[in-house]
Amino acid sequence: MRPFSYQRATDPDMAVQALSAAAAANNPLTQAPAQPLAGGTTLIDLMKLDVMRPAAIVDINPLARDWSAIEPKDDGLRLGALAKMSDVAAHDGIQRNYPVIANSLKLAASAQLRNMATLGGNVMQRTRCSYFRDVSYENCNKRHPGSGCAAMDGVNRMHAVLGVSDQCIATYPGDFAQALIALDAMVEITGKAGTRSMPFAQLHKTPGSTPDIETTLQPGELISAFAVPGRWPRSVYLKARDRQSYEFALSSAAVALDVQDGTIRDARVALGGVATVPWRAREAEALLKGQKFDEALAQRVADAAFADARGRRHNSFKIALGKRVVARALQQAVTMEI
């Protein structure tokens, strides 16, 4: 691990100023000039692997006194970015009115990691692409822009089939983000200019020609909260993986439905494990609205969700698998008791 400076921020202004100052003093040999430290469950790993080389670490854990609230309300839900994953997953109100959120958190990582990891850190986690995480591979456009993508013709079984470009096919690894994007969540961001909000769907960037730019956050900005409008008691998160204990998704689906008298009035479908960013399948949702559910409809929806998928040598199986996951998640959502 390389040398770095450490600062403990006691309030949001101090955290933003410290991160902004470190970013302004960027060293060309440093890939990440400043990084906030919360649970550290991803950052520390990447520092040990020499993938991330921050010149400065700003400990934001003292901000948890204001940024860790779990607040279900009649008109929606607000979650502090420093709330622990395990606390949110175990909350009665979340389990009752947002089971897709509770399940996405329960199925992520191990119990020990969930006790440490924060919501804000979770949505910002970086890809598990082996070519990104192993610095012996020079050809990684995320680490070295313009160097190429070793995964294109390499071992790409875990890689993305949606949202890819000719520069990068690395998969976004999280689970919680799929629930957020499905539920039209907003993300609250604190920075030098104060606090702003934007749709969570605008936080992550598909690789395009700049795979190294993964989010729309500006230097010094921090995620401070998430807000979800309404309640979604008829919602599920389904995850297909190589093993049932502690594994990233090969394919997952976050589904939320509003069903009245057997007719689907509103539908939300998001996909995980198959895309370069948290992926909202809006074309698939449109097929569900105003319809009565049956297996034929589920198959049409699943086909629509993967209509633009582009598989490669080792990961084309994800397209068929993803369709089965979507269809099964829809079936579970329709038939669940609420």
N, C-alpha and C positions, 0 to 999 in steps of 0.2 A: 504494500500500500504506500502511496506517495505522501509526502508531507502536505499538510493543510492547516489552515487556521481555524479556530473554533470560537464561536460566540453564542451566548445564550440570550435569546430575545425574551424580554419580559412583557412586551406589549406589541400589538400589530405594527405600529409606526416604527418601532425599533427593528422589527424583523424586516420590514420592507426596505428601510434605509440601509441595513446591513447587506441585504441581498443585492440591492441596486448598486451600492458602492463597489462590491466585489465584482459585479458584472461589468461596471465601467472600467475596472482595472484588468481587463481580460488579458491573459497571457496566451500568445499564439500556440504554445505547447499544451495548453489546458483545454480539454474538450468541454468541460462544464465549469465555468468560472465560479459559480456559487450555487449551492444546493441547500434547501431547507431539510432539516432532520426532524422527523416525527417518529414513527415506529422504526424506521430504518431497515425494514425487512427486505427491501429491494436495493436501496442505495448502498448499503454496506457490502452486499454481495458483489455488486458491480464495481465498487472501489477495489475490493480484493482481487477481482479478475483483471483490473487495470483497464476496464472498459470505460468507466467514468473516472475523471481525474480532477475533481473540484479543488480549486485553490482555497475555497472557504466553505465551511459548514456552519449554518445558522440553526441552532436548536430552537424549534418553535413549540416544544412541549408545554412551556408555561402558558401558552395561549389557550390551552385546553379548558381553562376555567370559563372562557367565554365562547369557545368554538367547538364544544363537544355535546351540546344539548340535543336531545331526541324529542321532537315536539309534534306529535300527531294532533291535527286540528280538524274541525268540522269540514273545512274547505280544502284540506290538503295536509302536507307533511313538510316539516323543515328539519334538516339534519345538519349538525355542525360537522365541518370537515375533519375535526380531530376526534370525533366519536370513534370508539373502537369497533371494529367489525363484529366482534363477538357480542358486544352490548346491544348493537342494533338488531342483530339476528335473533337475540333472545327476548326482545321487547314484545310484550303482549299486543300492543296496538299495531306494531308492524306485522306481526304474524297474522293478525286478524284482518287488517284492511289492506296490507301490501305483501301478501305471501311471496310474490315474485321477488321482492327485495330481500326478505328474510331467507328465502331458499338460495338465492344467488350468493349470499354471504356465507351461509352454512356449507355450501358445496365448494367454497374457495379455500385453498390452502389447508393447513393443519390447525388443530385447536390452539396450539401454542402460538402459531403465527397470527391467528385471528385475534388472540388476546393482546397482541402488540400492535398490529397493523391498524392504520386509520383509514377512514373513508377517502379522504383527499389523496393520501398516498396511494391507495389502491387504484383509483382511476388513472393515476399518472404513471403506473408501472410500465416498464419497457418490455419489448418483445423478448421471448425466450428463444429466438432464432439462434441456433448453435454457431452460425458464422458471425453473428453480431457479438456473441458472448465470448468468443475465443479470439483473442487478439493476434494469434498466429496466422489467421486468415487476413490478408491485406484487402481482399476484394469485398468490402462492405460499404455501401453508399451511406449507411447511417453513421458509421464511424469515420470514414474517409470519403467525403463526397467526390464523385467522379471516378472512384476506383472500380466500380462494377459491383455485381451482386453474385457471390459464389453460390447462393442457393438456387439460382435459376436452373443450373444444370447439375446441381449437387444433390445431396440428400434433402428432399423437400417435403417429406411426409407430413410434417406438422404445419406447413405453410398455408398461406391464404389463397383462396380461389375467387374472392370478391374484393373489389377496391384496389386491385394490384396495378402496377405499372411496369414498364420495361426497365425500371430502376430498382424496384424492391417488391418482394412478395412476403415480407415478414408479417406474421399474424399478431394482432393485438391480443394479449393473453388474458385479460380480466374477465370477470363474471358480473360483478355489481354494475358496471357501466352499461351492460345490455338492459338491465332492469330500468336504469335511469333513462336511457334513450327511448325505450318503449313507452314510458309513462310521461313523455314530454317534460322532463325535469328541466329546471333552470339551475344554473351554477352561479354562485355569488363569488366574486373575485375582488380581493383587496390589494391595492397597489398605491403608488405615489400620488395618484389623482383621487384617491378615496376608494369607494366601493362601487362596483358596477355589476350588473347581472346580464347574462345572455343564455340562450338555449344551450343545454348541455350538448346537443347535437353539433354545435359549432366549436366545441372545445378541441376535438382531435382532427388532424389533417391527414387525408389520404396521401400516400407517398409522392405521386406525380413525379416531377423531376427533382424534388427536394426531399428525399426520404429522411434527411437529418433534421428537418423541422417537423416535429411531431404534434405540436399543439399551437394554439393561437395565443397562449399566455405571453405577456411581455416580460422583459427582465425585471425582477423584483416583485412580480405579482404572485399572490398566493390564493389558492382556493380556500374560502372561509366557510362556505355552506352550500347545501343543495336544497332545492324546493320542488316538491312534487304536487301538482294541482289535483284536486279530487281524491276519491278513494277507489281502490281497485281490488275488492275482495275476491273476485273471480280472476285470479292470475296465477301463473305457474312459471317456474324456471326448470328446464330439463337439460341435463348435461350428459353427453356421451363422452367417455374417456377410456383410456387403456386400462385403468384400474379404479376401483371405487374409493380408495383412500388417497387423498392428496395428489391430484393429477390435473393438469391443464386440459381444457376441452379440446377434443377433436372436432366436436360440433355441439352447439348449445342453442337453445331458443328461449327467449322471454316472451310470454304471451299473456295479454290481458284482454278480457272481453266484457262487454256490457250486453247481457242477454235478457230480453223481456218477452215473455210468452213464447219462448222457443225461437225468437228471431234475434239475430245478432245486430244490435243497434250501433255498436262501436267496437273496433278491434285494433289491437296493437301487436305487432310482431317485430322482434329484434333478434339478430343472429350473433352468435359468438363462436370463437374457435375457427372461423372460416374466412374472416375478413381482416383487412389491414387496420381497421378502426372499428369501434362499436357500430354495428350495422343495423339500420332501420329498413325493414322490407315493406315499403309503402305500397308498392304495386300488389303485393300479396294481401295487405290489409284491405285494399279497395274491393277485392273479390268477396270478402267476408261480409261487408256491411249490407244490411237489409236481407240477408239470407238465413235460411234454416240449415243447421249443420248436418252434414252426412259425410261418409267416407270419400265420396267422389269430390265434394267441395274441398275437403282437406287435401286431397292429392293435387287439385288445381292450384290451391294456395301454395303448397310446397313447391310445385313446379315454377310458379311465378317468382317465388323468393330466390330461386337459383337460376333464373333465366339468363343472367349476365355472367354466370360463373365461368372462370377460366382455370381449368385444372392443368397440372403438369405431370411429369412422369410418375412421381410417387404419391401425389395428393389428390388425384382425380376421384378417388373413392369418397372423398369428403362431400362431393356433390350429392351422390345417392344417399349417403349417411345423413347429411343435413336435411334432405327432404323427409326422411323417415322421422327425424327428431322433430321437425316442425309439425308434421301430421299428428304425431303422438302427443305433443304438447297441446295442440288444439283440442284433441279428444279429452285430455285430462282437464283442461280448463272448462270445457262445455259441461262435463259430467260432475265436476266437483260440487260438494255441498257447501253452501254459504248461509 
